[in-house]
Amino acid sequence: MANWNKQTLKLKKNHTWTAKPGCRIFVADQGAVRFDIPQDWVVIPDSDSIKFHDRQPPDDDCTLAFSYMRLPPIDWSGLPLSQLVQQIVDGDTREITFQGKMHTAERPDLEIAWTEVVFIDPVEHRQARSRICLGRGSNIQPLITFDFWEEDAARCGQVWDDVLRSLELGMKIEDPTRGHTLH
């Protein structure tokens, strides 16, 4: 079982943290991974990931899950993230009825690949969607998944966009009460 520690710290007056209005910042492992999540979402560590819910389970309508691994410092360009995401989809045990296109993006500090699948939830017998994303940068590889009901697609699409837009990898935050500093 993973050992997750949650800390809530009072920020210093001149801190450098900024999040989109309505969001708060999630930081893992002193800055190895950072992204924005909705301000009022519930954070629950699990045995293999950290989960973010729009409401306290079992009353939640969507779950974003995050985990990551550190990669050895080698050239990973020969192993496209889109290929790895497709392998994740191919190994999915849910009955997938549709897979959307593969999305890829590169920024100076990271690359991402993601797709969306549609499936029928076996418990509630409702159509649901799942988005699966792998990122890579600074020898950090996060896996981010997002499961939600079909009728929540517009709302959850905005959350997904905010997470991916704000995703940063490989920062080293010495003092979390100040944020990322150059000196």
C-alpha positions in Angstrom: 0.0 0.0 0.0 1.2 3.5 -0.9 2.1 5.9 1.9 0.4 9.2 1.3 0.8 12.1 3.6 -1.5 15.2 3.4 -0.2 18.5 4.7 -2.0 21.8 4.8 0.3 24.7 5.2 -0.2 28.4 5.7 1.3 30.2 2.8 3.8 33.0 3.2 2.7 36.5 2.2 4.8 36.7 -1.0 4.2 33.1 -2.2 4.3 32.3 -5.9 1.4 29.8 -6.0 -1.4 30.7 -8.4 -4.5 28.7 -9.4 -7.3 29.4 -11.8 -10.2 31.1 -9.9 -12.4 28.4 -8.4 -9.5 26.0 -8.2 -6.9 25.0 -5.7 -3.5 23.5 -6.3 -2.5 19.9 -5.9 1.2 19.2 -5.4 2.7 15.7 -5.1 6.2 14.8 -3.9 7.6 18.4 -3.4 6.6 19.5 -6.9 7.2 16.3 -8.9 3.6 16.8 -10.1 1.4 19.8 -9.8 -2.1 20.6 -11.3 -5.3 22.5 -10.4 -8.4 20.9 -9.1 -11.8 22.4 -8.3 -11.8 24.2 -5.0 -14.6 22.2 -3.4 -13.6 18.7 -4.5 -12.9 15.9 -1.9 -9.4 14.4 -2.0 -9.1 10.7 -0.9 -5.9 8.8 -1.0 -6.4 5.2 -2.2 -4.0 2.2 -2.1 -2.6 2.9 -5.6 -3.7 6.5 -6.4 -5.0 9.8 -5.1 -8.7 10.3 -6.0 -10.5 13.6 -6.4 -14.3 13.5 -6.2 -16.8 16.2 -6.9 -18.7 15.2 -3.7 -18.1 12.8 -0.9 -18.5 9.2 -2.1 -20.9 7.5 -2.5 -22.8 10.7 -3.6 -20.1 11.6 -6.2 -20.8 11.9 -9.9 -17.2 11.9 -11.1 -13.8 10.7 -10.0 -10.4 11.9 -11.2 -7.6 9.5 -10.2 -3.8 10.3 -10.2 -0.7 8.3 -9.7 2.9 8.7 -11.1 6.2 7.0 -11.4 9.7 8.2 -11.7 11.5 7.1 -14.9 15.1 6.3 -15.4 17.0 9.2 -17.1 17.1 7.8 -20.7 15.7 9.0 -24.1 12.0 8.0 -24.1 11.3 9.4 -27.5 11.2 6.0 -29.1 8.2 5.0 -26.9 5.3 7.2 -27.8 2.8 8.0 -25.0 -0.1 7.5 -27.4 1.0 3.8 -27.8 1.1 3.4 -24.0 -2.4 5.0 -23.6 -3.8 2.7 -26.3 -2.3 -0.3 -24.4 -4.1 0.9 -21.2 -7.4 1.1 -23.2 -6.8 -2.3 -24.7 -6.3 -3.8 -21.3 -9.5 -2.1 -19.8 -11.9 -4.8 -18.5 -15.0 -2.6 -18.9 -17.2 -3.2 -21.9 -16.1 -0.2 -24.0 -18.6 0.8 -26.7 -16.7 3.7 -28.2 -13.2 5.1 -28.2 -12.5 8.7 -29.2 -9.5 10.0 -31.0 -6.0 10.0 -29.5 -5.0 13.6 -28.4 -1.3 14.5 -28.1 0.3 17.7 -27.0 3.9 18.8 -26.4 5.1 21.7 -24.3 8.7 22.6 -23.7 8.6 20.8 -20.3 6.3 17.9 -21.0 4.3 15.8 -23.4 0.9 14.3 -22.9 -1.4 11.8 -24.7 -5.0 11.0 -23.9 -8.2 9.5 -25.1 -11.8 9.0 -24.0 -13.8 5.8 -24.0 -17.5 5.3 -23.5 -18.9 2.3 -21.5 -22.0 1.1 -19.7 -21.5 1.2 -16.0 -22.1 -2.4 -14.8 -23.7 -1.4 -11.5 -25.9 1.5 -12.5 -26.5 0.4 -16.1 -25.8 4.0 -17.3 -23.6 5.3 -20.0 -20.3 6.7 -18.6 -17.1 8.1 -20.0 -13.5 7.6 -19.0 -10.6 9.8 -20.0 -7.1 8.3 -19.7 -4.0 10.5 -19.9 -0.3 9.8 -19.6 2.2 12.6 -19.3 6.0 12.6 -19.4 8.6 15.2 -18.5 11.6 15.6 -16.2 11.6 11.7 -15.9 8.2 11.9 -14.3 5.3 9.9 -15.8 1.8 10.7 -14.3 -1.3 8.6 -15.1 -4.5 10.6 -14.8 -7.9 9.1 -15.3 -11.3 10.7 -15.1 -14.6 8.7 -14.9 -17.9 10.6 -15.2 -21.5 10.2 -16.3 -22.5 11.0 -19.9 -24.8 13.9 -18.7 -21.8 15.5 -16.9 -19.6 15.6 -20.0 -19.7 19.4 -20.4 -18.9 20.2 -16.7 -16.2 17.5 -16.5 -14.7 18.5 -19.8 -13.8 21.9 -18.3 -12.3 20.2 -15.2 -10.2 17.9 -17.5 -9.0 20.9 -19.6 -8.0 22.8 -16.4 -6.1 19.8 -15.0 -4.1 19.3 -18.3 -3.6 23.0 -18.8 -2.1 23.4 -15.3 -0.1 20.1 -15.3 3.6 20.7 -14.4 6.2 18.0 -13.9 9.6 17.9 -12.2 9.6 21.1 -10.2 11.6 20.9 -6.9 9.8 22.9 -4.3 12.1 23.5 -1.3 9.6 25.6 0.7 6.0 24.8 -0.1 4.8 27.8 1.9 6.6 30.0 -0.7 6.1 28.0 -4.0 8.5 27.7 -6.8 11.4 30.2 -6.6 14.4 30.7 -8.7 16.8 31.7 -6.0 
